[in-house]
Amino acid sequence: MTLPGHPPKPERKPIYVGLAAAVLPAMAAMAKLHIRGHEHVPAKGAFVLSPNHYSEIDPVVMAVAIWKAGRVPRFMAKSSLFRIPVVGRILAAAGQIPVERTGRGGGGAEPMEAARTLVREELGVVIYPEGSLTRDPDLWPMRGKTGAVRMALEAGVPLIPAAHWGTQHLMPRYGKGIRPVPRKHIQVLFGPPLDLSEFAGKTDQRSMTLATERLMDAIAALMGELRGETPPAQRHNPSAHGQAATGRFSDGPPTSNPGDAQEPQDG
């Protein structure tokens, strides 16, 4: 099936075209993406897209998949990345959203307002509901946070679950480098928009938690289809295993990792 190929003209600004010209050939040399379900990505209008996350190269893979599905990818990313020379300027020019990891009540309003602006401008934003690389030992999605469903419900836009499988062969979880040889095969699957109608107008924590569980179920089901396996009945909860929910994951105490993709703080 042929992918749509090019984002609509209002989104095809020089910065995006330039980034695509640099990233697409490099990714094609390292991996072949097998993309399904692209018809679920709206051809125009705002949307929130939520994929699984287990490798630091996931955002690049998902960005390529979204571009090939006909839209421009925009992410929430750790604010420290914006302070890196050149990289920070590119991220800002590309409309990416900086997130300060300050916990509840601190730094959450600005990135959420930036994301709301994207929605008002009928653009799409990618929000990783896990907030960091999964701690699940078998790379299944772990417990999610409520930012993605809150954003979609507040804006009244589609919330699209997505999954990929194979990026761990290109770059293992917290790996020290990319492994481009031999060329990898990566599966990407976009699911249909999540039905959140029963949660419309509700902002209480219980409703948001239930809606988030539904989102994580959808992501896990898509991942199960890609892997040909049944997702675990119990989703991994970092706190139940004495693990921090953010930062570099290891057998010991996690440490801060500037490469984590981000999602808005709960609450």
C-alpha positions in Angstrom: 0.0 0.0 0.0 1.4 3.4 -1.0 1.8 5.9 1.8 0.5 9.5 1.3 4.0 10.8 1.1 3.9 14.5 1.7 2.4 16.6 4.5 -0.1 19.3 3.5 1.5 22.6 2.2 0.8 24.7 5.3 3.0 22.3 7.3 5.8 22.0 4.7 8.0 24.8 6.0 11.7 24.9 4.9 12.9 23.7 8.3 10.8 20.5 8.0 11.7 19.9 4.4 15.4 20.4 5.3 15.2 18.0 8.2 13.4 15.4 6.2 16.0 15.6 3.5 18.7 14.9 6.1 16.9 12.3 8.2 15.0 10.2 5.7 18.1 9.0 3.7 20.0 8.3 6.9 17.2 6.2 8.4 16.6 4.4 5.1 20.2 3.3 5.1 20.0 1.9 8.6 16.5 0.4 8.6 13.5 -0.4 6.5 10.3 0.8 8.0 7.2 -1.4 7.5 4.3 1.0 8.2 0.7 0.0 8.6 -2.5 1.8 9.7 -1.4 5.1 8.3 -5.0 5.8 7.2 -5.7 6.4 10.9 -3.4 9.5 10.9 -5.7 12.5 9.9 -4.8 14.0 6.6 -5.4 17.4 8.1 -6.5 18.9 11.5 -5.1 18.5 15.0 -4.4 15.2 16.7 -2.5 13.7 19.6 -0.5 10.5 18.8 0.8 8.3 21.6 3.3 5.5 20.9 5.2 3.1 23.1 8.8 4.0 24.1 11.8 1.7 24.8 14.7 3.1 22.9 16.2 6.6 22.7 16.0 6.4 18.9 12.2 5.8 19.0 11.3 9.5 18.3 13.4 9.5 15.1 11.7 6.3 13.9 8.3 7.6 14.8 9.0 11.0 13.2 9.9 9.3 9.9 6.7 7.1 10.1 4.5 10.2 10.7 6.1 12.1 7.9 5.6 9.1 5.6 2.0 9.0 6.7 1.6 12.6 5.5 2.0 14.8 8.5 4.7 16.8 10.3 5.8 15.2 13.6 6.1 17.5 16.7 7.3 16.2 20.0 7.6 17.2 23.6 11.3 16.9 24.6 13.4 17.5 27.6 14.3 21.2 27.9 18.0 20.4 28.3 18.1 19.4 24.7 17.2 22.9 23.7 20.3 24.2 25.4 22.7 22.2 23.2 24.3 24.4 20.5 22.8 23.9 17.1 20.5 21.1 18.2 18.5 23.5 20.4 18.1 25.9 17.5 16.9 23.2 15.2 14.4 21.9 17.8 13.0 25.3 18.4 12.7 26.2 14.7 11.0 22.9 14.1 8.3 23.7 16.7 9.2 21.1 19.2 8.1 21.6 22.8 10.5 21.9 25.7 9.5 20.2 29.0 11.1 21.0 32.4 11.1 17.8 34.5 10.2 19.6 37.7 7.4 17.4 39.1 3.9 18.3 40.0 3.0 22.0 40.1 6.2 23.2 38.5 7.0 23.8 34.8 3.9 22.0 33.6 1.8 24.9 32.3 4.1 26.2 29.6 4.5 23.0 27.6 0.8 22.2 27.9 0.0 25.7 26.5 2.5 25.2 23.7 0.8 21.9 22.9 -2.6 23.6 23.0 -1.3 26.1 20.5 -0.4 23.3 18.1 -3.9 22.0 18.5 -5.4 25.4 17.8 -3.3 25.6 14.7 -4.6 22.2 13.6 -1.3 20.5 13.9 -0.4 17.2 15.5 1.7 16.5 18.6 3.3 13.3 19.8 3.0 12.6 23.5 4.7 9.6 25.0 2.2 8.5 27.8 4.9 6.5 29.6 7.0 9.7 30.0 10.3 7.8 29.7 11.7 4.5 28.4 9.7 1.6 29.7 11.1 -0.3 32.7 9.3 -3.5 31.7 12.0 -6.2 31.4 10.4 -7.5 28.1 9.9 -3.9 26.7 6.1 -4.0 27.0 4.5 -0.6 27.7 4.5 0.2 31.4 2.0 2.3 33.4 1.1 5.5 31.6 0.6 9.1 32.7 -2.6 11.1 32.0 -1.1 14.0 29.9 -2.0 12.6 26.5 -5.7 11.8 27.3 -6.1 15.2 29.1 -4.8 17.0 26.0 -7.0 15.1 23.6 -10.1 15.5 25.7 -9.5 19.1 26.5 -9.0 20.0 22.8 -11.6 17.6 21.5 -9.2 16.0 19.0 -8.4 12.4 18.0 -6.1 10.4 20.3 -4.3 7.9 18.1 -2.4 5.0 19.7 0.6 3.6 17.9 3.3 1.0 18.4 6.6 -0.1 16.9 8.9 -3.1 17.2 12.4 -3.5 16.1 14.1 -0.2 17.2 15.8 -2.1 20.0 18.0 -3.8 17.3 19.0 -0.4 15.9 19.7 1.1 19.4 19.1 -1.0 22.6 17.4 0.6 25.6 20.0 3.1 26.9 22.5 1.8 24.4 25.7 3.7 23.8 25.4 3.9 20.1 23.4 3.0 17.0 24.0 -0.4 15.3 23.3 0.4 11.6 24.8 -2.9 10.2 23.2 -5.1 9.1 20.2 -3.0 8.0 17.3 -3.5 10.4 13.6 -4.1 9.8 11.2 -2.0 12.0 7.5 -2.5 12.2 5.2 0.5 12.9 1.5 0.2 13.4 -1.0 3.2 13.9 -4.3 2.2 15.5 -7.7 3.8 15.1 -8.5 6.8 17.2 -9.4 5.9 20.8 -13.1 6.2 21.8 -13.0 8.5 24.8 -16.6 9.8 24.5 -17.5 8.5 28.0 -14.8 10.7 29.5 -15.8 13.9 27.7 -16.2 16.8 30.2 -14.5 14.9 33.0 -11.3 16.0 34.6 -11.2 14.1 37.8 -8.2 11.9 38.5 -10.1 8.6 38.5 -11.6 9.3 35.0 -8.2 10.4 33.6 -6.6 7.3 35.1 -9.2 5.0 33.5 -8.9 6.7 30.1 -5.1 6.4 30.3 -5.5 2.7 31.1 -7.6 2.3 28.0 -4.9 4.1 26.0 -2.1 1.9 27.3 -4.3 -1.2 26.6 -4.6 -0.1 23.0 -0.9 0.6 22.6 -0.1 -2.8 24.2 -2.5 -4.6 21.9 -0.9 -3.0 18.8 2.5 -4.0 20.1 1.3 -7.5 20.7 0.1 -7.7 17.1 3.5 -6.6 15.9 5.3 -9.1 18.1 2.8 -11.9 17.6 2.5 -12.2 21.4 -0.1 -11.6 24.0 0.6 -8.5 26.2 1.0 -9.2 29.9 -2.1 -9.1 31.9 -0.4 -6.9 34.6 1.2 -3.7 33.3 4.7 -2.9 34.8 4.5 -0.4 37.6 8.0 1.1 38.4 7.1 2.1 41.9 6.1 -1.5 42.8 9.6 -2.6 41.8 11.4 0.2 43.6 12.2 2.0 40.4 12.0 5.7 39.5 9.5 6.4 36.7 11.9 8.8 34.9 15.7 8.9 34.3 18.2 6.4 33.1 17.1 2.8 34.0 19.6 0.3 35.4 19.7 -2.4 38.0 20.6 0.4 40.4 19.1 3.8 41.1 18.1 5.5 37.8 20.1 8.6 36.8 19.0 11.5 34.8 19.0 11.0 31.0 18.7 14.0 28.7 17.5 11.8 25.8 14.2 10.8 27.3 11.1 11.9 25.3 8.6 13.6 27.6 4.9 14.0 28.3 3.2 16.6 30.3 3.1 16.2 34.1 -0.1 14.7 35.5 -2.5 16.9 37.4 
